[in-house]
């Protein structure tokens, strides 16, 4: 046995003697040196972090961390990272996360905007401001008192007595004042002239976004970005429920931004799920979930978008739509709807319209065919099919949302009374429903009136005139005297 072992040792010594010198001495030396370097990196995490924070010029203010743990391959995990602005107010707090740095930059102490290669944030609360050109800044989260104060001007700006021109002017003034204030107080991130090339990951974060006169609060944010500020940057976003200017169930965004252009170009697919229409200011008590998918393209500061909208159901006063689908086009804060189709009372509706994100004014015009009166008014014993033209014109509030249009029916019956057709015009504003130029063809007799009104459940109407087919007056019903008058004696 001893002879065998001695033979093995002899062969190993012969192999070692025949190895090139760089393999015999260079490789072990390199491995030992690498181990010592990586061990130094691991033990110097706090020193490295402090040095990077001192040398960086992109984040204004101070950044501190409670705990750092470094691996020997450039990964650093942290706990309790806090970023405060120059006034000592908190901008950002991250319970835990990690980042990866370029080991060579650390060893040579040549720190730059490219030193950090990967950043992961877990359960952080982040507030972002986007300027008109879509440049980004980090802002401190307003306190409860500041939120309460910021809400008061918004409520005043929605004063129902103000005109569209006043609302637009006030919105522009608010945005201008906000920009000036933010430029003075909230310039915390300065990336200009500094290239970035890193991967960013957000896990279960809470993100608040300010853009123009809009405010969004996103919960359960999952976000990844392959960022290259000189070329293509790829992003992917998924959120839980969101609130603020718009309320909904989730947002999904995926695509790329090309920074090779002077104004970066985007190609993004956006899905907004389960939006509450009332949160968009549709001027009525609408809470049926609305979903939209849009393809955004063009300059990131003012992209255009095309896509589709969908609602399983949509209930507005007097009408109950199902399976609503249509096309949308977005440009310059305006959303245009076209080729919108829906089922309503066994018939169909085709509609179009627009919505202004700044003023919350909107218009919808549609044409309905073969609507069942029996389905629409199940208790009134009216049986016929109706075609109608409808327009909804809103100035951003319930009291300033008007419905108007005209209708015509085919043959039918009311209780036991047959008729050939009913036609007229209607107008509904602030729960007051008026019918104009109503004409009922009874087959030999024509009943007509200038106006019928339904105001808070009370029916009022002007005199009803009954004529023959040639228009000769026969009977007049006087609503004040509640009696029939022989028109031929008048």
C-alpha positions in Angstrom: 0.0 0.0 0.0 2.8 2.3 0.9 4.4 1.6 -2.4 1.3 2.6 -4.3 1.1 5.9 -2.5 4.7 6.6 -3.2 4.1 6.0 -6.9 1.2 8.4 -7.0 3.3 11.1 -5.3 6.1 10.5 -7.8 3.8 11.0 -10.8 2.3 14.2 -9.3 5.9 15.6 -8.8 6.8 14.7 -12.4 3.6 16.4 -13.7 4.2 19.5 -11.6 7.8 19.8 -12.9 6.6 19.6 -16.5 3.9 22.3 -16.1 4.7 25.8 -17.5 6.0 28.3 -14.9 2.9 30.6 -15.3 0.6 27.7 -14.4 2.7 26.5 -11.5 3.0 29.9 -9.9 0.7 32.4 -11.7 -2.6 30.6 -11.2 -2.3 30.0 -7.4 -1.0 33.6 -6.9 -4.0 35.0 -8.9 -6.5 32.9 -7.0 -5.0 34.0 -3.7 -5.0 37.7 -4.8 -8.6 37.4 -6.1 -9.7 35.9 -2.8 -8.0 38.7 -0.8 -9.5 41.4 -3.0 -13.0 39.9 -2.7 -12.6 39.5 1.0 -11.6 43.1 1.2 -14.6 44.1 -0.8 -16.9 42.1 1.5 -15.5 43.6 4.7 -15.5 47.2 3.3 -19.2 47.5 2.3 -19.9 50.4 4.7 -16.8 52.3 3.6 -17.6 51.7 -0.1 -21.2 52.8 0.4 -20.2 56.0 2.2 -17.6 56.8 -0.5 -20.1 56.2 -3.4 -22.7 58.4 -1.6 -20.1 61.2 -1.1 -18.9 61.2 -4.7 -22.3 60.9 -6.5 -24.0 64.1 -7.7 -27.3 62.8 -9.0 -29.2 62.5 -5.7 -29.4 65.8 -3.8 -29.5 65.5 0.0 -28.2 62.8 2.3 -28.6 59.0 2.1 -28.1 56.8 5.1 -28.5 53.1 5.7 -29.0 51.0 8.9 -27.3 47.8 7.8 -25.1 46.6 4.8 -24.1 43.1 3.9 -21.8 42.6 0.9 -21.0 39.5 -1.0 -17.5 39.0 -2.6 -18.9 39.4 -6.1 -20.2 42.9 -6.0 -23.7 42.3 -4.5 -24.7 44.5 -1.5 -27.9 44.0 0.4 -29.1 46.7 2.8 -31.8 47.5 5.3 -33.4 50.8 6.4 -32.1 53.0 3.6 -33.3 56.6 4.0 -32.9 59.5 1.6 -33.6 63.1 2.9 -33.6 66.3 1.0 -31.4 69.3 1.8 -33.9 70.5 4.3 -33.8 67.2 6.2 -37.2 66.0 5.0 -37.6 62.4 3.9 -37.8 61.7 0.2 -37.6 58.0 0.2 -37.4 55.1 2.7 -36.7 51.5 1.7 -37.1 48.8 4.3 -34.7 46.5 2.4 -33.2 45.9 -1.0 -29.9 45.2 -2.8 -27.6 46.6 -5.5 -24.7 45.2 -7.5 -21.7 47.3 -8.3 -18.9 47.1 -10.8 -16.1 45.5 -8.7 -13.4 47.1 -10.9 -14.8 50.6 -10.2 -14.7 49.9 -6.5 -11.1 48.6 -6.6 -9.9 51.5 -8.6 -12.1 54.0 -6.7 -13.3 55.3 -10.0 -17.0 55.8 -9.1 -19.5 57.1 -11.7 -23.2 56.9 -12.7 -22.3 53.5 -14.2 -20.9 52.0 -11.1 -24.2 50.6 -9.9 -25.3 47.8 -12.4 -28.4 46.5 -10.7 -30.8 47.9 -8.1 -33.6 46.1 -6.2 -36.1 47.8 -3.9 -38.6 45.9 -1.7 -41.7 47.4 -0.1 -40.6 51.0 -0.7 -42.8 54.1 -0.8 -41.8 56.2 -3.7 -43.1 59.5 -5.0 -42.2 60.6 -8.5 -42.9 63.8 -10.5 -42.9 63.8 -14.3 -42.4 67.1 -16.1 -44.1 67.9 -19.4 -41.0 66.5 -21.2 -41.4 63.3 -19.1 -38.1 63.9 -17.2 -38.4 62.4 -13.8 -37.6 63.6 -10.3 -38.1 62.0 -6.9 -40.2 64.0 -4.5 -41.0 63.8 -0.8 -44.4 62.3 0.0 -46.7 65.1 1.3 -47.8 65.0 4.9 -51.5 64.5 5.8 -51.8 68.3 6.4 -50.3 69.1 3.0 -52.6 66.6 1.3 -55.7 68.2 3.0 -54.5 71.7 1.9 -53.8 70.5 -1.7 -57.4 69.2 -2.0 -59.1 72.5 -1.3 -58.0 74.3 -4.5 -59.0 71.2 -6.5 -62.5 71.3 -5.1 -62.8 75.0 -5.8 -61.6 74.4 -9.4 -64.5 72.1 -10.0 -67.0 74.8 -9.0 -70.1 74.1 -11.2 -70.6 77.8 -11.9 -67.3 78.1 -13.8 -67.1 78.0 -17.6 -64.9 75.7 -19.6 -62.5 78.5 -20.4 -62.1 79.4 -16.7 -61.4 75.7 -15.8 -58.8 75.4 -18.5 -57.1 78.7 -17.5 -57.1 77.8 -13.8 -55.7 74.3 -14.6 -52.9 75.9 -16.6 -52.2 78.4 -13.8 -52.1 75.5 -11.2 -49.8 73.5 -13.3 -47.5 76.5 -13.8 -47.4 77.3 -10.1 -46.8 73.6 -9.3 -43.9 73.5 -11.8 -42.4 76.6 -10.3 -42.7 75.3 -6.7 -41.4 71.9 -7.7 -38.4 73.4 -9.5 -37.5 75.3 -6.3 -38.3 72.7 -3.7 -38.2 69.3 -5.3 -35.2 69.2 -7.6 -33.7 66.1 -5.9 -32.6 64.0 -8.9 -30.2 65.3 -11.5 -29.3 62.8 -14.1 -28.5 65.3 -16.9 -25.3 64.4 -18.7 -24.7 61.2 -16.7 -25.3 57.9 -18.5 -27.1 55.1 -16.8 -26.8 51.4 -17.6 -28.5 49.2 -15.0 -31.3 46.9 -14.2 -34.0 48.2 -11.7 -36.5 46.0 -9.9 -39.3 47.1 -7.6 -41.1 44.5 -5.5 -44.4 45.2 -3.8 -43.8 48.9 -3.7 -46.2 51.9 -3.2 -45.7 54.5 -5.9 -47.2 58.0 -6.1 -47.0 59.8 -9.4 -47.5 63.5 -10.1 -48.0 64.5 -13.8 -49.4 67.9 -14.9 -52.5 68.4 -12.8 -53.0 64.7 -12.1 -52.1 62.5 -9.2 -52.0 58.7 -9.1 -51.4 56.4 -6.2 -50.3 52.8 -7.2 -50.4 49.9 -4.8 -48.5 46.6 -5.0 -46.2 47.7 -7.7 -44.0 45.2 -9.5 -41.6 46.9 -11.9 -38.5 45.9 -13.9 -36.4 48.1 -16.1 -33.4 47.3 -18.3 -32.2 50.9 -18.4 -29.7 52.2 -21.0 -30.0 56.0 -21.1 -28.2 56.2 -24.5 -30.1 53.4 -26.3 -33.2 51.3 -25.8 -34.7 50.9 -22.3 -37.1 48.1 -21.7 -39.7 48.4 -19.0 -42.4 46.2 -17.5 -45.0 47.3 -14.9 -47.9 45.6 -13.1 -49.8 47.1 -10.2 -52.6 46.3 -7.8 -55.4 48.7 -7.1 -54.7 52.4 -7.8 -56.4 55.7 -6.8 -56.1 59.5 -7.1 -57.2 61.3 -10.2 -58.3 57.9 -11.6 -59.5 54.8 -9.6 -59.2 51.3 -10.8 -58.1 47.7 -10.3 -54.7 47.5 -11.9 -52.3 48.9 -14.5 -50.1 46.9 -16.9 -47.4 48.5 -19.0 -44.7 46.9 -21.2 -42.5 48.1 -24.0 -39.4 50.2 -24.7 -38.2 53.8 -24.7 -35.5 54.7 -27.3 -33.1 57.4 -25.9 -31.1 57.7 -29.1 -33.4 60.6 -30.1 -33.2 64.2 -28.8 -36.7 63.6 -27.4 -36.9 59.9 -26.4 -39.4 57.8 -28.5 -41.6 55.2 -26.9 -43.4 52.1 -28.0 -45.5 50.9 -25.0 -48.5 48.6 -24.6 -50.8 49.9 -21.8 -53.7 48.1 -20.1 -55.8 49.9 -17.5 -58.2 47.5 -15.8 -61.5 48.0 -13.9 -61.5 51.8 -13.9 -64.3 53.4 -12.0 -65.9 55.8 -14.6 -67.1 58.2 -11.8 -63.4 58.8 -10.9 -62.9 60.2 -14.4 -65.7 62.8 -13.7 -68.3 61.3 -16.0 -70.9 63.5 -14.3 -73.1 60.7 -13.0 -73.1 57.9 -10.5 -71.3 55.3 -12.7 -69.3 52.5 -11.1 -69.4 49.8 -13.8 -65.7 48.7 -14.4 -64.1 50.1 -17.6 -61.1 48.4 -19.1 -58.8 49.9 -21.8 -55.8 48.8 -23.7 -53.7 51.3 -25.7 -50.6 51.2 -27.8 -48.6 54.4 -27.1 -46.1 55.6 -29.7 -44.1 58.7 -30.5 -42.2 61.2 -28.4 -42.4 60.3 -24.7 -43.4 63.8 -23.8 -46.5 63.8 -26.0 -47.3 60.3 -27.4 -50.3 59.2 -29.3 -52.2 56.1 -28.6 -54.7 53.7 -30.2 -56.6 50.9 -28.6 -59.9 49.4 -27.4 -62.2 49.9 -24.5 -64.6 47.3 -22.9 -67.3 47.3 -20.3 -69.3 44.2 -19.4 -72.2 46.5 -18.5 -72.9 50.2 -18.4 -75.9 51.6 -16.6 -76.9 55.3 -17.1 -80.3 56.8 -16.3 -82.9 55.0 -18.4 -80.5 52.8 -20.3 -78.8 49.6 -19.4 -76.0 48.6 -21.8 -74.1 45.3 -22.0 -71.1 44.0 -23.8 -69.8 47.5 -24.6 -66.8 47.6 -27.0 -65.1 50.3 -29.0 -62.0 52.0 -30.3 -60.1 54.8 -28.6 -57.5 57.3 -29.8 -55.4 59.4 -27.4 -53.6 62.7 -28.2 -52.8 65.9 -26.2 -54.9 65.0 -23.1 -57.9 64.1 -25.3 -59.4 60.6 -25.6 -61.6 60.1 -28.7 -64.1 57.2 -28.8 -65.2 55.7 -32.1 -67.1 52.7 -33.4 -68.5 51.9 -29.9 -71.0 49.1 -30.0 -73.3 47.8 -27.2 -76.4 45.7 -26.6 -79.3 47.6 -24.9 -82.8 46.3 -24.3 -82.5 43.6 -26.9 -81.3 46.2 -29.5 -78.0 47.7 -30.4 -76.3 51.0 -30.0 -73.5 52.6 -32.1 -71.7 55.6 -30.5 -68.8 57.9 -30.7 -67.4 60.7 -28.5 -64.5 62.3 -26.7 -63.2 63.0 -23.2 -60.9 65.8 -22.0 -58.5 64.6 -19.3 -57.8 68.2 -18.2 -61.3 69.6 -17.9 -63.2 66.3 -17.5 -65.7 67.5 -20.1 -67.0 64.9 -22.5 -69.5 64.2 -25.3 -71.0 61.0 -26.4 -73.4 60.6 -29.4 -75.1 57.4 -30.4 -77.8 55.8 -32.5 -79.9 52.9 -31.1 -81.9 50.4 -33.1 -84.7 48.1 -32.2 -84.8 48.8 -28.5 -87.5 46.9 -26.6 -89.9 49.2 -24.7 -91.1 46.2 -22.8 -87.6 45.6 -21.5 -86.9 49.2 -20.8 -90.3 49.8 -19.0 -91.4 46.4 -17.7 -94.1 47.9 -15.4 -95.7 50.3 -17.9 -97.3 47.7 -20.3 -95.8 49.4 -23.3 -94.9 47.1 -26.1 -93.0 48.3 -29.2 -89.5 48.6 -30.6 -87.8 52.0 -30.6 -85.0 53.6 -32.6 -83.3 56.6 -31.0 -80.5 59.2 -31.4 -78.9 60.2 -28.1 -76.3 62.8 -27.1 -74.7 63.1 -23.7 -73.0 66.4 -23.1 -71.2 66.9 -19.8 -69.4 69.9 -18.2 -67.8 67.7 -15.6 -70.5 67.4 -13.0 -73.8 65.6 -12.4 -75.8 68.9 -12.6 -74.1 69.8 -15.8 -74.6 66.5 -17.7 -77.4 66.7 -20.2 -79.0 63.9 -22.3 -80.9 64.8 -25.4 -82.1 63.2 -28.6 -85.0 62.0 -30.6 -86.9 58.7 -30.8 -89.4 56.9 -33.1 -91.2 53.6 -32.5 -92.8 51.0 -34.7 -96.3 49.6 -34.2 -97.2 48.5 -30.7 -99.7 48.7 -27.9 -100.0 50.6 -24.6 -102.1 48.4 -22.2 -105.0 47.6 -24.6 -104.6 50.7 -26.9 -102.9 49.9 -30.3 -100.8 52.6 -32.1 -98.8 52.8 -35.2 -95.9 54.9 -33.9 -94.7 57.2 -31.2 -92.1 59.8 -32.0 -90.6 62.9 -30.3 -87.6 64.5 -28.8 -86.3 64.4 -25.2 -83.9 66.3 -22.9 -82.7 65.3 -19.4 -80.8 67.6 -17.1 -80.4 67.3 -13.3 -83.1 64.6 -13.0 -85.6 66.6 -15.0 -86.8 64.7 -18.1 -88.6 66.6 -20.8 -90.2 65.3 -24.0 -90.9 67.6 -26.9 -92.9 67.4 -30.1 -94.4 64.1 -29.0 -96.7 62.6 -31.6 -98.6 59.4 -31.3 -100.2 57.9 -34.4 -103.3 56.0 -33.3 -104.2 54.9 -36.8 -106.7 57.5 -37.9 -106.1 59.9 -35.0 -102.9 61.8 -34.0 -102.2 62.8 -30.4 -99.5 65.4 -29.9 -98.1 67.8 -27.4 -95.4 70.4 -27.2 -93.9 69.1 -24.0 -94.1 66.5 -21.3 -91.9 66.7 -18.2 -90.9 64.3 -15.5 -89.4 66.3 -12.7 -88.4 64.4 -9.5 -91.1 61.9 -10.1 -93.9 64.4 -10.9 -95.4 64.4 -14.4 -96.3 67.7 -15.9 -97.3 68.5 -19.5 -98.7 71.1 -21.9 -102.1 70.6 -23.6 -102.5 67.4 -25.7 -104.0 68.0 -29.1 -105.8 65.2 -30.9 -106.2 65.6 -34.7 -107.3 63.5 -37.6 -104.8 62.3 -40.2 -105.2 65.5 -42.1 -104.3 67.6 -39.1 -107.8 68.9 -38.4 -108.2 69.5 -34.6 -110.7 67.2 -32.8 -110.0 67.2 -29.0 -107.7 69.2 -26.6 -106.9 67.9 -23.1 -106.3 70.8 -20.8 -104.0 69.7 -17.9 -104.9 72.8 -15.8 -108.6 72.2 -16.0 -108.2 68.4 -16.3 -110.8 68.1 -18.9 -111.3 67.4 -22.6 -112.3 70.3 -24.8 -113.9 69.9 -28.2 -111.4 71.6 -30.5 -114.0 72.1 -33.2 -115.8 74.6 -31.0 -112.7 76.7 -30.3 
